[in-house]
Every structure is written in structure tokens, then in C-alpha cells.
Amino acid sequence: MSAYIIVEATVLDTESRNRYASQVEPLFREFGAEVIAFGPWQVLSGEPAFDNGMTIRFPENETALAWYQSPAYQSLLEIRAAAFDCRFRLVNERRRAKDSHETIPLEDS
């Protein structure tokens, strides 16, 4: 099942952001990732911590981790730090049977 990296970010430097973006996009393709949403957040509840968000879909959890931990991506962390104040989160897709009455878990399982 798919895995998603959720990025929250505030741009610190536009030139660095552009350098980072031009170098990270080929890595997304290499790892079979797809950016499915990005742009400014619309906060529905709570205090906003960052201005922008991005959701990146990977084929599965292992591929998402391989991308993030790859030497090619790790070499971009200095540029990323200059470009953004950011937070990255990984979440796995969870599917329910169509007729399931399963509820969203409120505790870690």
C-alpha cells in the first residue's frame, strides 16, 4: 500500500528553494514518488506552524524511507535547511473493507 510523506514548510529563501526543487524532483521520479498536493495551507483548526504543505505519495513505506535516507537526498539537506523551516512526516495508507464498520483508532496500535 502507498505511503505518504507530509511536508510542512515555511520558505526562508526563494533562491535556495528553487535550487532544492530542481534537484529533488528527479529523485522523486527515481523512487516512483508523486507529488499529489502542494501549496499554502488553509488552516481549518488550530494554530498554523508553517505556511505551506506538500503531500508526496510513494509506492510503499520502504520506498519512502529509502528515498529519504538515500545519499542523493541526504546531500540536499544543507540546501533544504537554507530554503525552508520544515517538518517531514511519514504515514502509511490504511484501507478498510467496503462493508467494514472499523473506526479510526484513537491510540497507537
Secondary structure, 3 states (H helix, E strand, C coil): CCEEEEEEEEECCHHHHHHHHHHHHHHHHHCCCEEEEEEECCCCCCCCCCCEEEEEEECCHHHHHHHHHCHHHHCCHHHHHHHEEEEEEEEECCCCCCCCCCCCCCCCC
